[in-house]
Amino acid sequence: MVITPHQKLWSVDFKEIWRYRDLIVLFVKRNIVVQYKQTILGPLWYLIQPILTVIMNMVVFGGIAHMSTDGMPQPLFYMAGNVCWFYFSDCLNQTSNTFIANQGMFGKVYFPRLVVPISTVVSNLLRFGIQLGLFVALWIWFFANGANVSINVSVIVLVPVLVVMLAGLGLGFGILISSMTTKYRDLTILFTFIVQLWMYATPIVYPISMVPEGTLRTLIMANPMTSIIEAFKYATLGQGYFSWFALGYSFGFMCVLLLFGIVVFNKVQRSFMDTV
């Protein structure tokens, strides 16, 4: 086998990545096992994290700030936004460390480098599935107790598409950040701070209806995460903002971001070991 450098920036061998699907499965298993190895509670942290976050949201934003939830039960409203955000932020944060965290392995053996961030996105589906199950259990409990929640059948079928969009945005931003922080390590701190601020620019703890018309609302709607989370709330709670145009914008943003991220990722991986 002769390994030659790619001559074009946009030259991703998807057939090669598919041939390494067994390696993706191994990385997925590794990510799941290693994450909570030598912990007392183990996978229970998948449930503890969203529960504690929702309680904090209820105390700070619901109890102290008295923010509206559009008539929805506070735990259910906050859980809907946090479930989506956790998956996106986990994918982004973990893939943004691809080159640095795996430099030892990358320097010893060849395999398509995109295998690592792809496996990270896939392995995070386990956490998302568990937290989504917690949300469903919470939804059933409130519905059985007469809460004003309902499912929009025409939109609920889009939930798998919304998950793909969350994964795509997390992967796209992650590999782009990973490529940039290879040479400039201090950018990692900057991006960590930006992601934290980004959460508050996304309607997770407040409904989009609270944002007044004008420049601020335009900026929040320009956030590609906004339409995804609002669509999820609209599908599962019966409240929220749903727009095919806004969702199409987020999908297009994701596609362009992935394309650009892969181009930069391919360029950086050629000289990555020399830089590190």
N, C-alpha and C positions, 0 to 999 in steps of 0.2 A: 504494500500500500504506500502510495506517495502522497504526502501531505504538502499542499502548496498554499501560499497565502491568497486570500481573495483579492481580486483586482478592482472590485467595485464596492462602494459603500453599501449599496442595497443588494446584498447577495446572501440571503439566508437559505440554507439548505434544509427545508422542512422535512424532506425525506430522511435526512441524516438524524434529525431530532427524533423522528418517529422510530428509527432503528434503535435509538437509545431509550426507548420508552421503559425498558426494564430498569435502567438506571434512575429514571424519574421516580419509579415506584419505590426503589431503595432509598432515595433521598427523602421521599414523602414519609416513609416509615421512620427514617432517622430523625427527621424534624419533629415528629410526634413524640417519639420515645425520649429524645434528648431534652426536649423543652422542660419536662417536669420530672426528669430523673433525679433521684435523691431528694424528692420533696415529700412532705407528709401527706398532703391532701391530693396531690397529683392532678388528674383531670378535673377534679371538683373545682379547681380554679376557673375553669371555663364558665361555671355557673356563679361562682362567688364574685368575679369581676363585674359582670353586668348588674348583679343585685346590689352590690355596694355603690356602684355608680348611679343607679336609679334612685337609691335612697338619698345620696348626696344631692342629686338634682332636685328631688322633692323638697329637701330642707332648704337649699339655697335659692333655687329659682321659683319653686312653687310656694314655699313657706315664707321666705324673707322678701324676695323680689315680687312675689304675687303675679308672676307671668301667666298669661292665659294659655290654656291647652285646647282651645276651641270646644270646650265642653266635654272633652275626653277625660277618662280617668287618668290621673297623673302618672301612675306606674306604667300603664299601658302606652301612653303617649311617649314617655321618655324611653321606654324599652324599644319601641319601634325605631326611633332614630338612632339609638346607641348600637343596636344589633348591626345595622348597615354600616355605621361609622367604624365600629371595631374591626369588621372584616376589611374594609378599605385601608384603614390605618395600619393594621397588622401586615397586610400585603406590601404597603408602601415602605414601612420602616424596615421590614426584614429583607426585602429585595434591594433596598438602597445600600445595604452593607455587603452585597454579593462579592465584589472583588476583594475587599479588605478581609472579610471573614474566611474566604476560601483561597487565599493567595498561596498557602502551602500546597494545597491539593492541585491548584491550577499549574503550579510550577513543576509538577512531577509527572502528570499524565494528561493525555489529550482526550477531550470529549467536548461536544458542543456546549459552550459556556451558558447559553440560554436555558440549558437543562436545569440549572440551579434555581434561577428565579421562578421558572415555571413550576418546579416542584414545591417551592415555597407557597405559591398561590394555591396550588391544589391541596397541600397539607392544611392550610388555614380553613379550607372548607369544612373540616371536621369540627373545629371550634364554632364556625358559623352555624353549622347544622344543629349543634347542641344548644346554642343560644337561641336559635330560631325555635327549637322545640320548647324552650322555656317561655318564649314569647307566646307561642300557641297555647300552652297550658294556662298562662296568665289571661289570655284573651277568652278562653273557654270559661274560666272562673268568673270574670267580670260579666260576660254575656249571660251566664246562668243566674247571676244576681241582678239582672235587669239593667245593666249599663247600656247606654245608647251607642252601641258599636255595631257595625255591619260590614259585610264583605261585598265589594264591588266585583261581581262575577266577571264582568267584561274586562276588568283590569288585572284581576288576581292571576290570570294566565301569563301576565308579563313578568311575574316575579323572577322566574329563571333568567329572563333577559336582563333584568335589573342586576341580578347577581353577577352575570357575565360582564356587565358594564362596570360594576364595582371592582371586579378582578382586573379588568383591562386598564382602568384608571390607576389602580394601585401598582400594577406591573409596569405600566408606561412611565409613571412618575418615578417609581423605584429604580428602574434600570437607568433612567436619565440621571438621577441624583447619584447613583453608584458610579457612573462614568465620570461625573464632575468631581466627586470627592476623592477619586483615585490620586489625583495630583495635588488637590488642595484639601487637606484633611479638615481644616477648620470650618469648611462649609457644612460639615456634618452637624455642628452645633447650630448653625444658622437655620438649616432645614428642619431640625428638630423643633426649634422655636416657631418656625413658620407653620408647621403642621399643627402645633398646639393652638395657634391663633386661628388657623383655618377652621377648626372645629366650631369656633364661635361665629364664624362667618357662614355657617351652614345651619339651616333650621332644624336643629336637633332638640334643643330645649325650649324652643319657641316656634309658634306657627308662622308661616310666611304672611298670614293675614295681619300680624302685628306690625309688619314693616310698612311704613307709609310709602305711598307712591312718590317716585322721584328718583334721584341719583342713587340713593342707598339701596332701594329695591332693585334697581337695574344692576348694580354691582353684585348683589346677592344672587340674582337670577343668572348672572354671568358665571357664577360658580357652577361647574358641571355636576357637583354633588347635590346641588339643591333640588333639581328636578327629579333625581333618582330617589332621594329620601322622601320627597313630597309624594311621589307616585306610589311608593311603598306604603305610606300612611293612608293615602287615598284608597288603595286596594284592600288594606287589612282593617282599617278603622272606619272608613266611610267619610273621613274628613281629610282635607288637604287640598293642595293645588295640583291639578293634573292638566298637562298640555302636551299634545303630540309634538308641537313645534319645539317646546322646551326639551322634551325627551329626545327628539331628533338632534337637537343641538348638542346635548351631552353625548349621544352616540357618535356623532361626527367628530366631536372633540376627542373622544377616546380613540377613534381610528387614527386620526392625525397624530395624536400623542404617541401611540404605539409605533407607528411608522417612523416618526422622528427619533423616538427612544431607541429603537432597534438599530437605526442607522448610526447613531452616536455610539451605542454599545459595541457594535461591530468594529467601529474605528478604534475605540479605546482598547479593545481586547487584543489587538495586534501587538501593541507596544506596552501592554499592561505590566508585564514582569520587569521590563526595563525601568518603568516609572517607579514601581514599588521598591 
